[in-house]
Amino acid sequence: MSCILHIETSTSACSVAVSEDGQNVFKKEDLNGPSHAVSLGVFVDEALSFADSHAMPLDAVAVSCGPGSYTGLRIGVSMAKGVCYGRNLPLIGLPTLKVQCVPVLLYHDELPEDALLCPMIDARRMEVYAAVYDRALKPVRDIAADIVDENSYQEFLDKQPVYFFGDGAAKCKEKIVHPNAHFIDGIRPLIQVETGLNRLGFTVAELERLAETERKDFAGVLSHLSCADEQAHFMNARQLAAFRAIKARFFPATPATLSASDGVFLGDDFHFDMTRLGAAMYGINTAPYRENQMQNILELKAPVLQVKPLPKGEFVGYSATFRAPCDMRIAIVSVGYGDGLPRSLSSRGKVIFYADGKPCFCPILGRVSMDNIICDISALAPEAVSPGDFGWLINDDYTVDDIARDAGTIAYELISNLGKNPRFVKNYIR
């Protein structure tokens, strides 16, 4: 048998456990809302300390791999990969919906032999991520994003009993009324309230229209700041006051969260019971009014396809926007806007090569193409760059904030676009 570190962050629950020979020997969890960014690192550190202090060498790390919360999965998988990299362990990805079936099978003896299991993860409105399994956890219908209506799952319900559960199931009760439909309760959702961003969330007027009983059973209440990246902006104090008032009036005993990455740096008043640290975990400076408090963890590199001379007077790239003022040497690097690199880096961005351990910032020449860029390596010795070598677009010497500034955008947009092309390989390196 083996010793495994388990991480679950795909829903509102944040859970870490250590198992030995199939038995839990350590467990830490927070079921009160989206506390992954706050709790996961602490839980994992405690779990690793427990395993090390009891001379229990880990054999693998298991993590939920979705579907589920994008932010939760990102945090959980990042943490799992970091542990695997640091300790040279294999990584096991567990499908979230199938895992949700296990406690149902263990603790609900009333399920008949022909029962089907339909775990649901809430998406939005009447949308859920769902799958259908038999009691042996063999898929009867694969994972899909469903828009639930009166006819959903009819082909299964007409034949046998179907048990619905998970944080997306409760909202489906009024739609799925077939006599073979059964719901396993116990789900506590979050509620989002409007405090000034005017994007998503219940207004005060809408909360007043909700019955008191409809406002009690929430795992947490949340809102989102609109100007947290500007410390002195009047909206921060305005939204803080609005959120406090809503919580005091409607949710006095409910755990609360107001701040994402930007808001964390505004001070203790904005932290409440939990914070939602997201982009800052990548080392992005989410609060540009102050020196970055986070360590850069992002690196982007691409291979050199060709190195060649560029004679004086020759043009480079589409539209011939660059003309060599003298004899130069250039490198063609295999990355472009098809990989998410902004086209606005044309004649503005940089590629880093290293000579004697020192960075050399080589400017991008001409237009960024779909699959490659051209950069000036004239300042480097002829033997410094060869085909097959890697040029760096993002690292500690040229952070994601630096490249975003040169591109005229923000780091959030940049990292959201990187890696959408399937030829782009992501490796978690820290």
C-alpha positions as CSV (number, residue, x, y, z in Angstrom):
1,M,0.0,0.0,0.0
2,S,1.0,3.6,0.0
3,C,1.0,7.0,1.8
4,I,-0.8,9.7,-0.2
5,L,-1.5,13.4,0.3
6,H,-5.0,14.3,-0.8
7,I,-6.2,17.8,-1.9
8,E,-9.8,18.9,-2.6
9,T,-10.6,22.4,-3.8
10,S,-13.0,22.0,-6.7
11,T,-16.1,23.2,-4.7
12,S,-16.6,25.5,-1.7
13,A,-14.9,22.9,0.5
14,C,-11.2,23.1,1.1
15,S,-9.9,19.8,2.4
16,V,-6.5,18.2,2.9
17,A,-5.8,14.7,4.1
18,V,-3.1,12.1,4.5
19,S,-3.9,8.4,4.0
20,E,-1.7,5.4,4.8
21,D,-2.7,2.0,3.5
22,G,-6.1,3.3,2.6
23,Q,-6.9,4.8,6.0
24,N,-7.0,8.5,6.9
25,V,-4.4,9.4,9.4
26,F,-4.6,13.2,9.1
27,K,-7.4,15.6,8.0
28,K,-7.9,19.3,7.8
29,E,-10.9,20.9,6.2
30,D,-12.9,24.1,5.9
31,L,-16.5,23.7,4.8
32,N,-17.6,27.3,5.4
33,G,-17.0,28.8,2.0
34,P,-14.3,29.5,-0.7
35,S,-11.3,29.7,1.7
36,H,-8.9,27.9,-0.5
37,A,-6.4,30.7,-1.0
38,V,-6.3,31.3,2.8
39,S,-6.5,27.8,4.1
40,L,-4.9,25.4,1.6
41,G,-1.3,26.4,2.1
42,V,-1.7,26.1,5.9
43,F,-3.4,22.8,5.6
44,V,-0.8,21.3,3.3
45,D,2.0,22.5,5.4
46,E,0.5,20.9,8.5
47,A,-0.1,17.7,6.5
48,L,3.4,17.5,5.3
49,S,4.8,18.3,8.8
50,F,2.6,15.5,10.1
51,A,3.8,13.0,7.6
52,D,7.5,14.0,8.0
53,S,7.3,13.9,11.8
54,H,5.8,10.4,11.8
55,A,8.4,9.1,9.3
56,M,5.7,8.5,6.6
57,P,7.3,9.1,3.2
58,L,4.7,10.2,0.7
59,D,4.3,8.1,-2.4
60,A,2.0,10.4,-4.4
61,V,-0.3,13.4,-4.3
62,A,-3.9,13.1,-5.3
63,V,-6.0,16.2,-6.3
64,S,-9.4,16.8,-7.6
65,C,-9.2,17.6,-11.3
66,G,-12.7,19.0,-12.0
67,P,-15.1,20.0,-13.2
68,G,-15.7,22.7,-10.6
69,S,-14.6,26.1,-9.5
70,Y,-12.0,27.5,-11.8
71,T,-10.2,29.4,-9.1
72,G,-10.5,26.5,-6.6
73,L,-9.1,24.0,-9.1
74,R,-6.3,26.4,-10.1
75,I,-5.3,26.8,-6.5
76,G,-5.5,23.1,-5.7
77,V,-3.7,21.8,-8.8
78,S,-1.0,24.4,-8.5
79,M,-0.4,23.4,-4.9
80,A,-0.4,19.7,-5.8
81,K,2.1,20.2,-8.6
82,G,4.3,22.3,-6.4
83,V,4.5,19.5,-3.8
84,C,5.1,16.9,-6.5
85,Y,7.9,18.9,-8.0
86,G,9.6,19.7,-4.7
87,R,9.4,16.1,-3.5
88,N,9.7,14.3,-6.8
89,L,6.3,12.6,-6.4
90,P,3.8,11.3,-9.0
91,L,0.5,13.3,-9.3
92,I,-2.9,11.6,-9.4
93,G,-5.9,13.5,-10.8
94,L,-9.3,12.4,-9.5
95,P,-12.5,13.3,-11.3
96,T,-14.5,15.5,-8.9
97,L,-17.9,14.2,-9.8
98,K,-17.0,10.6,-9.4
99,V,-15.4,11.3,-6.0
100,Q,-18.6,13.0,-4.9
101,C,-20.4,9.7,-5.4
102,V,-18.3,7.9,-2.8
103,P,-19.8,9.3,0.4
104,V,-23.3,8.8,-1.1
105,L,-22.5,5.1,-1.6
106,L,-20.9,4.8,1.8
107,Y,-23.6,6.5,3.9
108,H,-26.9,6.0,2.1
109,D,-27.8,2.3,2.4
110,E,-31.3,3.1,1.2
111,L,-30.2,3.3,-2.4
112,P,-31.7,0.4,-4.5
113,E,-29.4,-1.8,-6.5
114,D,-30.5,-0.3,-9.8
115,A,-30.0,3.3,-8.6
116,L,-28.2,5.8,-10.8
117,L,-26.1,8.6,-9.3
118,C,-26.1,12.1,-10.7
119,P,-23.6,14.4,-8.9
120,M,-24.0,18.1,-9.8
121,I,-21.7,21.0,-9.5
122,D,-23.4,24.4,-9.7
123,A,-22.4,26.6,-12.7
124,R,-24.8,29.5,-13.1
125,R,-28.5,30.1,-13.5
126,M,-30.0,26.7,-14.3
127,E,-26.6,25.3,-15.5
128,V,-24.7,22.5,-13.8
129,Y,-21.8,20.2,-14.5
130,A,-23.1,16.7,-14.1
131,A,-22.5,13.1,-15.0
132,V,-24.5,9.9,-14.4
133,Y,-22.9,6.7,-12.8
134,D,-24.2,3.4,-11.8
135,R,-23.5,2.0,-8.3
136,A,-20.2,0.5,-9.5
137,L,-19.2,4.1,-10.5
138,K,-19.2,3.1,-14.2
139,P,-20.2,6.1,-16.3
140,V,-23.7,5.8,-17.8
141,R,-23.4,9.3,-19.2
142,D,-20.1,11.3,-19.4
143,I,-19.5,14.7,-17.8
144,A,-21.4,17.5,-19.5
145,A,-22.5,21.1,-18.9
146,D,-26.3,20.8,-18.7
147,I,-29.0,23.4,-18.8
148,V,-31.6,21.8,-16.5
149,D,-35.3,21.9,-17.5
150,E,-38.4,19.7,-17.0
151,N,-37.1,17.1,-19.5
152,S,-33.5,16.8,-18.2
153,Y,-32.4,13.2,-17.5
154,Q,-35.7,11.9,-18.8
155,E,-34.1,8.9,-20.5
156,F,-32.7,7.7,-17.2
157,L,-35.7,8.6,-15.0
158,D,-38.1,6.7,-17.1
159,K,-36.2,3.5,-16.5
160,Q,-34.9,3.6,-12.9
161,P,-34.4,5.8,-9.8
162,V,-31.8,8.6,-10.1
163,Y,-30.3,10.3,-7.1
164,F,-29.2,13.9,-7.5
165,F,-26.8,15.5,-5.1
166,G,-24.0,18.2,-5.0
167,D,-24.1,21.9,-4.8
168,G,-26.0,22.2,-8.1
169,A,-28.8,19.8,-7.2
170,A,-30.9,21.9,-4.9
171,K,-31.9,24.4,-7.6
172,C,-33.1,21.6,-9.8
173,K,-35.8,20.3,-7.5
174,E,-38.5,22.5,-9.0
175,K,-37.6,21.4,-12.5
176,I,-37.0,17.7,-12.1
177,V,-40.2,16.4,-10.6
178,H,-40.2,12.9,-12.0
179,P,-41.3,10.2,-9.4
180,N,-38.0,8.5,-9.9
181,A,-36.0,11.6,-9.1
182,H,-34.5,11.7,-5.6
183,F,-32.5,14.5,-4.0
184,I,-29.8,14.1,-1.3
185,D,-29.7,17.4,0.6
186,G,-27.2,19.1,2.8
187,I,-25.7,21.6,0.4
188,R,-25.0,25.1,1.5
189,P,-24.4,27.6,-1.2
190,L,-22.7,31.0,-1.2
191,I,-24.6,34.2,-1.8
192,Q,-23.1,37.2,-3.6
193,V,-24.3,40.7,-2.8
194,E,-24.0,44.0,-4.7
195,T,-22.0,46.7,-3.1
196,G,-20.9,49.0,-5.9
197,L,-19.3,47.0,-8.8
198,N,-22.8,46.5,-10.4
199,R,-21.8,43.3,-12.0
200,L,-23.3,40.3,-10.1
201,G,-25.0,40.0,-6.8
202,F,-28.2,40.6,-4.9
203,T,-29.2,44.2,-4.2
204,V,-30.6,45.3,-0.9
205,A,-34.0,45.6,-2.5
206,E,-33.7,42.0,-3.7
207,L,-32.5,40.8,-0.3
208,E,-35.5,42.5,1.3
209,R,-37.8,40.5,-1.0
210,L,-36.3,37.2,0.1
211,A,-38.0,35.5,3.0
212,E,-36.0,35.3,6.1
213,T,-35.7,31.6,5.9
214,E,-34.2,31.9,2.4
215,R,-31.3,34.0,3.8
216,K,-30.1,31.7,6.6
217,D,-28.6,28.6,5.1
218,F,-25.6,30.0,3.2
219,A,-22.0,28.9,3.6
220,G,-20.9,32.4,3.1
221,V,-21.7,35.9,1.8
222,L,-19.4,37.6,-0.7
223,S,-19.0,40.8,-2.7
224,H,-16.3,42.1,-5.0
225,L,-14.3,45.4,-4.9
226,S,-14.2,47.6,-8.0
227,C,-11.2,49.7,-7.3
228,A,-9.0,47.7,-4.9
229,D,-5.9,48.3,-7.1
230,E,-6.1,52.0,-6.1
231,Q,-5.5,52.3,-2.4
232,A,-6.9,55.8,-1.9
233,H,-9.9,55.4,-4.2
234,F,-13.2,56.5,-2.5
235,M,-15.0,53.3,-3.7
236,N,-13.0,51.1,-1.4
237,A,-14.4,52.8,1.8
238,R,-17.8,53.0,0.2
239,Q,-18.0,49.3,-0.7
240,L,-16.6,48.3,2.7
241,A,-19.4,50.3,4.5
242,A,-22.0,48.8,2.2
243,F,-20.8,45.3,2.7
244,R,-20.7,45.7,6.5
245,A,-24.2,47.1,6.5
246,I,-25.6,44.2,4.4
247,K,-23.9,41.6,6.5
248,A,-25.1,43.1,9.7
249,R,-28.6,43.4,8.5
250,F,-29.1,40.2,6.6
251,F,-26.3,37.8,7.4
252,P,-25.0,38.6,10.9
253,A,-23.8,35.0,11.6
254,T,-22.7,34.1,8.1
255,P,-18.9,33.9,7.2
256,A,-18.0,36.8,4.9
257,T,-15.5,37.5,2.1
258,L,-15.0,40.8,0.4
259,S,-11.4,40.8,-0.9
260,A,-9.8,39.1,-3.8
261,S,-6.1,39.6,-4.6
262,D,-6.2,43.4,-4.8
263,G,-8.3,43.8,-1.7
264,V,-6.0,41.7,0.5
265,F,-3.4,44.5,0.5
266,L,-5.9,47.1,1.7
267,G,-5.6,46.1,5.3
268,D,-7.3,44.0,8.0
269,D,-10.7,45.8,7.7
270,F,-11.2,44.2,4.3
271,H,-10.3,40.6,5.2
272,F,-13.4,39.5,7.2
273,D,-13.5,35.8,7.6
274,M,-11.7,34.8,4.4
275,T,-10.0,36.3,1.4
276,R,-9.9,35.0,-2.2
277,L,-6.3,35.2,-3.1
278,G,-6.1,34.3,-6.8
279,A,-3.9,36.1,-9.3
280,A,-1.5,37.2,-6.6
281,M,-0.5,33.6,-6.2
282,Y,1.2,33.8,-9.6
283,G,3.4,36.7,-8.3
284,I,1.4,39.4,-10.1
285,N,1.6,42.8,-8.6
286,T,-2.2,43.2,-8.1
287,A,-1.6,46.4,-6.0
288,P,0.6,48.6,-8.2
289,Y,0.4,51.5,-5.8
290,R,3.0,49.6,-3.6
291,E,6.0,47.5,-4.1
292,N,5.1,43.9,-5.1
293,Q,4.7,41.8,-2.0
294,M,4.5,38.5,-3.9
295,Q,7.3,36.4,-5.4
296,N,7.2,35.9,-9.1
297,I,6.5,32.2,-10.0
298,L,5.8,32.6,-13.7
299,E,8.2,31.6,-16.4
300,L,7.6,31.5,-20.1
301,K,10.2,30.3,-22.6
302,A,10.2,29.3,-26.3
303,P,12.7,27.5,-28.5
304,V,14.9,29.2,-31.1
305,L,14.1,27.9,-34.6
306,Q,16.8,29.7,-36.5
307,V,19.7,32.1,-36.2
308,K,20.9,34.1,-39.2
309,P,22.5,37.4,-40.3
310,L,20.3,40.4,-41.3
311,P,22.2,42.6,-43.7
312,K,21.9,46.4,-43.5
313,G,18.8,47.7,-45.3
314,E,16.8,44.4,-45.1
315,F,13.3,44.3,-43.8
316,V,11.8,42.1,-41.0
317,G,8.4,40.6,-40.6
318,Y,4.9,41.3,-41.9
319,S,4.3,44.8,-43.3
320,A,8.1,45.4,-43.3
321,T,7.8,47.6,-40.2
322,F,11.4,47.2,-39.3
323,R,14.5,47.9,-41.5
324,A,18.0,47.0,-40.4
325,P,20.0,50.2,-39.8
326,C,23.2,48.1,-39.9
327,D,24.3,44.5,-40.2
328,M,22.6,42.5,-37.5
329,R,22.1,39.0,-36.3
330,I,18.6,37.8,-35.5
331,A,16.9,34.8,-33.9
332,I,13.5,33.4,-34.8
333,V,11.7,32.3,-31.6
334,S,8.8,29.9,-31.7
335,V,6.0,31.8,-29.9
336,G,3.4,34.3,-31.2
337,Y,0.0,35.7,-30.8
338,G,-1.5,32.2,-31.5
339,D,0.0,31.2,-28.2
340,G,-1.4,34.3,-26.4
341,L,1.6,36.6,-26.8
342,P,0.1,40.1,-27.4
343,R,0.5,41.4,-30.9
344,S,1.1,44.8,-29.2
345,L,4.6,43.6,-28.3
346,S,5.6,44.2,-31.9
347,S,8.8,46.2,-31.8
348,R,8.3,46.7,-28.1
349,G,8.8,43.5,-26.3
350,K,12.0,41.6,-25.3
351,V,13.4,38.1,-25.3
352,I,16.0,37.3,-22.7
353,F,19.1,35.2,-23.4
354,Y,21.8,34.5,-20.9
355,A,25.6,35.0,-21.4
356,D,27.9,34.1,-18.5
357,G,24.8,33.9,-16.3
358,K,23.8,37.5,-17.0
359,P,20.6,38.4,-18.8
360,C,20.7,40.1,-22.2
361,F,17.5,41.8,-23.2
362,C,17.0,41.3,-27.0
363,P,14.4,43.5,-28.5
364,I,11.6,42.1,-30.7
365,L,11.9,43.4,-34.3
366,G,8.9,44.0,-36.4
367,R,5.5,42.4,-36.0
368,V,4.6,39.5,-33.7
369,S,3.5,36.7,-36.0
370,M,1.0,33.9,-35.2
371,D,3.7,31.3,-34.4
372,N,7.0,33.2,-34.0
373,I,8.8,36.4,-33.2
374,I,12.1,37.8,-34.5
375,C,14.5,39.4,-32.0
376,D,17.9,41.2,-32.3
377,I,20.8,39.1,-30.9
378,S,23.5,41.3,-32.3
379,A,24.8,42.2,-28.8
380,L,25.5,38.5,-28.0
381,A,28.6,36.6,-29.0
382,P,28.0,34.4,-32.1
383,E,28.1,31.2,-30.1
384,A,25.7,32.4,-27.4
385,V,22.5,31.5,-29.2
386,S,21.9,28.5,-31.3
387,P,18.8,26.7,-32.8
388,G,17.2,24.6,-30.0
389,D,18.2,27.1,-27.3
390,F,15.4,28.7,-25.3
391,G,14.6,32.4,-25.1
392,W,12.8,33.7,-22.1
393,L,9.7,35.9,-22.4
394,I,8.8,35.9,-18.6
395,N,11.0,35.1,-15.6
396,D,12.4,36.8,-12.5
397,D,14.4,39.2,-14.7
398,Y,11.4,40.2,-16.8
399,T,8.2,39.5,-14.9
400,V,4.7,39.2,-16.1
401,D,4.1,42.7,-14.9
402,D,7.0,43.9,-17.0
403,I,5.9,42.3,-20.2
404,A,2.3,43.4,-19.6
405,R,3.5,47.0,-19.2
406,D,5.4,46.7,-22.5
407,A,2.3,45.2,-24.2
408,G,0.1,48.0,-22.9
409,T,-2.2,45.7,-21.0
410,I,-2.5,44.1,-17.5
411,A,-1.0,40.9,-16.2
412,Y,-4.4,39.4,-15.7
413,E,-5.3,39.6,-19.4
414,L,-1.8,38.4,-20.4
415,I,-1.9,35.2,-18.3
416,S,-5.5,34.5,-19.2
417,N,-4.5,34.4,-22.9
418,L,-1.3,32.4,-22.6
419,G,-1.5,28.7,-23.2
420,K,-4.8,28.5,-25.1
421,N,-3.1,27.0,-28.1
422,P,-2.7,23.3,-27.6
423,R,0.9,23.3,-28.7
424,F,1.7,25.4,-25.7
425,V,3.0,23.3,-22.8
426,K,2.4,24.3,-19.2
427,N,4.8,23.0,-16.5
428,Y,4.6,24.0,-12.8
429,I,8.2,24.6,-12.0
430,R,8.1,25.7,-8.3
